[in-house]
């Protein structure tokens, strides 16, 4: 069995483009490739958080929740491709990313679960991000926050309808006669496919056997494959490493965003712009 973190599955070349000017926040890449940005919580901080477009809900570490005396409001079950976990929910009256300030009710997770990304204090998920407009610029390592409907479509390789279901964003990509419904995920280092009817119709060949998946919710295992052709808009990627998860989540899998130089989420307009 080969041991491999999910965020090390693929290291791929970016596709071209530039990003429009806007209020922006620099980010660093975590130990396993996650996007790390500063955020203030209830006026304290800033704290290093993971910007994770593939997470339906935000989370904070147990230590930070205790330090800030965040009030507990509920318990919930968090689902992931490697299993479900029960978590405490707390309230943050004000989380600030860029110029945006919002209230949020994140789950509380052990600090060790966040360790795969490095020394971080939590995750910023779609409960914060869904109604924002922002561009992740991988080349310059900045997140640009757009206050209005600024066009970022010029020079893009694809403008895709963006829909939300159960708190997660989804896009559809045509692959010959089939279509894949994928979560655009800034935390995935490679293409992830969930097994099942209609989900493995891509031309592929076996990879390096079984690989280990490390996520914020725990550890799991998957089959490593190589996708011969993978279409994104008018571009085709060849020999794309991927993993197939036997018991996956919603949709057909995860689309890793680091494949592109820049990615713009326009939640209010319901579109994803890949450049």
ZAMARGU-4260 file (C-alpha; in steps of 0.2 Angstrom, whole numbers, plus 5000, padded with zeros to 4 digits):
<rodrens>
0) 5000/5000/5000 | 5006/5017/4996 | 5004/5031/5009 | 5000/5048/5001 | 4991/5063/5007
5) 4976/5069/4996 | 4984/5086/4994 | 5000/5078/4986 | 4991/5068/4973 | 4995/5080/4959
10) 5007/5094/4955 | 5001/5101/4939 | 5005/5116/4927 | 4994/5131/4928 | 4984/5139/4914
15) 4986/5157/4909 | 4978/5173/4914 | 4978/5189/4925 | 4967/5195/4939 | 4958/5211/4941
20) 4963/5224/4954 | 4953/5223/4971 | 4956/5223/4989 | 4967/5208/4992 | 4974/5197/5006
25) 4991/5188/5003 | 4990/5169/5007 | 5003/5156/5010 | 5003/5138/5005 | 5002/5126/5020
30) 5012/5110/5022 | 5001/5100/5011 | 4996/5114/4999 | 4981/5122/5008 | 4977/5141/5006
35) 4982/5150/5023 | 4975/5167/5026 | 4974/5179/5041 | 4957/5182/5049 | 4951/5191/5064
40) 4938/5183/5076 | 4928/5195/5087 | 4941/5208/5085 | 4955/5197/5091 | 4970/5190/5080
45) 4973/5189/5066 | 4974/5170/5066 | 4980/5159/5053 | 4965/5150/5045 | 4963/5139/5030
50) 4952/5145/5016 | 4943/5129/5010 | 4930/5131/4996 | 4926/5113/4998 | 4920/5114/5016
55) 4902/5118/5019 | 4905/5125/5036 | 4919/5134/5045 | 4928/5127/5060 | 4940/5133/5074
60) 4952/5123/5085 | 4947/5118/5103 | 4961/5129/5109 | 4955/5145/5100 | 4937/5142/5105
65) 4942/5141/5123 | 4954/5156/5122 | 4941/5167/5115 | 4927/5160/5126 | 4916/5156/5111
70) 4898/5151/5117 | 4892/5134/5113 | 4876/5133/5104 | 4873/5116/5097 | 4880/5099/5092
75) 4881/5093/5074 | 4887/5078/5063 | 4900/5083/5050 | 4901/5072/5034 | 4916/5069/5024
80) 4923/5056/5011 | 4932/5047/5025 | 4918/5046/5037 | 4907/5056/5049 | 4911/5065/5065
85) 4901/5073/5079 | 4906/5091/5083 | 4902/5105/5095 | 4895/5121/5087 | 4900/5138/5094
90) 4896/5156/5089 | 4907/5170/5082 | 4899/5187/5081 | 4912/5194/5069 | 4924/5186/5058
95) 4934/5197/5046 | 4942/5192/5030 | 4948/5206/5019 | 4936/5220/5021 | 4921/5208/5025
100) 4914/5205/5042 | 4901/5192/5045 | 4894/5182/5059 | 4896/5163/5059 | 4893/5147/5069
105) 4908/5136/5066 | 4911/5118/5072 | 4925/5115/5085 | 4939/5102/5080 | 4954/5096/5089
110) 4970/5105/5084 | 4978/5089/5078 | 4965/5087/5064 | 4971/5103/5057 | 4989/5099/5058
115) 4990/5092/5040 | 4990/5110/5034 | 5002/5116/5047 | 5001/5128/5062 | 4983/5134/5059
120) 4968/5139/5070 | 4953/5134/5059 | 4944/5133/5042 | 4934/5146/5033 | 4921/5137/5023
125) 4906/5141/5012 | 4895/5148/5027 | 4907/5163/5026 | 4911/5162/5007 | 4895/5158/4998
130) 4889/5176/4996 | 4905/5184/4992 | 4914/5188/4976 | 4933/5184/4977 | 4947/5178/4966
135) 4961/5165/4971 | 4977/5170/4962 | 4988/5155/4964 | 5002/5163/4954 | 5004/5179/4965
140) 4997/5170/4981 | 4983/5183/4984 | 4965/5182/4987 | 4956/5197/4979 | 4939/5202/4987
145) 4927/5210/4975 | 4914/5222/4982 | 4904/5223/4966 | 4901/5212/4950 | 4918/5215/4942
150) 4921/5205/4927 | 4935/5193/4928 | 4930/5183/4913 | 4942/5191/4900 | 4955/5178/4896
155) 4947/5164/4905 | 4946/5146/4899 | 4929/5143/4906 | 4914/5152/4914 | 4904/5139/4923
160) 4887/5140/4932 | 4889/5138/4950 | 4876/5130/4961 | 4875/5127/4979 | 4867/5111/4987
165) 4868/5107/5006 | 4880/5121/5008 | 4893/5115/4995 | 4896/5123/4978 | 4895/5113/4962
170) 4900/5114/4944 | 4897/5103/4929 | 4910/5098/4917 | 4906/5089/4901 | 4917/5074/4897
175) 4912/5067/4880 | 4895/5060/4882 | 4895/5061/4901 | 4895/5075/4913 | 4903/5076/4930
180) 4896/5086/4945 | 4911/5092/4955 | 4914/5102/4970 | 4928/5116/4966 | 4939/5113/4981
185) 4954/5124/4986 | 4959/5110/4998 | 4961/5096/4986 | 4978/5093/4978 | 4972/5081/4965
190) 4956/5076/4956 | 4945/5066/4967 | 4931/5054/4960 | 4918/5046/4970 | 4914/5028/4964
195) 4897/5023/4958 | 4886/5022/4942 | 4891/5035/4930 | 4906/5042/4940 | 4920/5033/4932
200) 4917/5035/4914 | 4933/5045/4911 | 4947/5036/4901 | 4959/5030/4914 | 4972/5018/4918
205) 4978/5011/4935 | 4990/5021/4945 | 5001/5017/4960 | 4988/5006/4969 | 4980/5011/4985
210) 4984/5028/4992 | 4980/5036/5009 | 4969/5051/5011 | 4972/5063/5025 | 4958/5076/5028
215) 4952/5087/5042 | 4939/5074/5047 | 4951/5059/5047 | 4960/5047/5037 | 4954/5036/5023
220) 4960/5026/5008 | 4957/5026/4989 | 4963/5019/4972 | 4975/5029/4962 | 4972/5031/4944
225) 4978/5042/4929 | 4965/5050/4918 | 4970/5050/4900 | 4960/5066/4895 | 4950/5078/4906
230) 4941/5093/4898 | 4939/5110/4907 | 4930/5122/4895 | 4940/5123/4879 | 4956/5115/4887
235) 4961/5097/4889 | 4972/5090/4902 | 4982/5074/4898 | 4988/5061/4910 | 4980/5069/4925
240) 4983/5060/4942 | 4967/5056/4952 | 4960/5045/4966 | 4944/5035/4967 | 4935/5035/4984
245) 4924/5020/4986 | 4912/5029/4998 | 4912/5047/4993 | 4901/5062/4997 | 4889/5072/4986
250) 4891/5074/4968 | 4904/5065/4958 | 4920/5071/4966 | 4931/5086/4969 | 4939/5098/4956
255) 4956/5104/4963 | 4958/5123/4960 | 4977/5123/4959 | 4976/5117/4942 | 4972/5135/4937
260) 4982/5151/4939 | 4967/5160/4945 | 4949/5155/4950 | 4935/5168/4953 | 4920/5163/4964
265) 4905/5174/4961 | 4892/5167/4973 | 4879/5181/4970 | 4879/5179/4951 | 4881/5160/4952
270) 4896/5158/4942 | 4914/5151/4943 | 4927/5158/4932 | 4943/5148/4928 | 4958/5157/4921
</rodrens>
